[in-house]
C-alpha cells in the first residue's frame, strides 16, 4: 500500500526518512464468510485433510525419529517452527547454535511436504476448496472483458494474501512445484486479445458448467514471480500451451472452479455471520454492512 499510494504534501505525516506512507482504509469480508481470499470453517475439507495426513504417516514418523520430537508432535507444529526459522534466517537474525544448515534444510523439506498435503496435490475436491472460488472469479472477470471489451470493466484485479494463497492457486492450475512460495511472490494471469474476428457460441462441459467459446480471439498467459532479480517464470497448464486459448483455459479449469454458494454447500457447513473483528464496519459482498 505504501508503494501504491504514497502521500504528498500535507498528507505526509510520518518521518520521510523512515517510511513515506499513509493509512489506507480497507473494506473486508468477515473471516467466517470469506472463501475468496480466506478460508472459513469447512468440515468436508478437514475430513479430506485428515485422510491425506494418514496416508503420509510413515514420513511423519521418520521426521519425528530423526529430529527427536515427541510422537504427539504434529506435522503442522513443525511447520510453525519452519516458518519462524525461515523468516529469522532471511532477516539475518541470530539463530540458536544447534540450528545448523542441515536442520534448516529438513524443516524446509517438511514445510514443502506439509503444503503439498494441505493443498491436496492431485485431490480435485481439496483443490476446489482451497482456491476454487478465487479461480472462478478470475475466470468470470476474463469472460466479462472478452464479451464486452469496450465496457468499463477493470483492466487489472489484484488479490493479496499469504504464501498458501499462491500455492493454492498454482495447485488449482496444475502447475505447483510443491515448494512453498517465498515472501513477496505473485502469480499473474493475463488475458490477451488477438485481432481476428470473434465468433462466440456455447457448449456444456461436465458438472454442467457453461463454457463460452471465442475461437482463439482471446488467450491466457500465466506468470509466476518468486525472485525479483530475474524475469517471471512462464507457466503452462497441463493439456494447453503458452498463450492458452481462453475457452480451453475455462474448460481445463472447470472442474476446480466453484461459486461461493456451491463452496459452502459442498463444505457441509453454513455461512457464519459472527466476525472475529470488533469495533469496525465489515462490508459484505453486496454492499451491506454490520456495525460492531
Secondary structure by P-SEA (a helix, b strand, c coil): cccccccccccccccccccbbbbbbbbbccccccccccccccaaaaaaaaaaaaaaaaaaaaaaaaacccccccaaaaaaaaaaaaaaaaacccccccccaaaaaaaaaaaaaaaaaaaccccaaaaaaccaaaaaaaaaaaaaaaaccccccccbbbbbbcaaaaaaaaaaaccccccccccccbbbbbbbbbccbbbbbccccccbbbbbbccccbbbbbbbbccccccbbbbbcccccccccaaaaaaaaccccccaaaaaaaaccccccccccccccccccccccccc
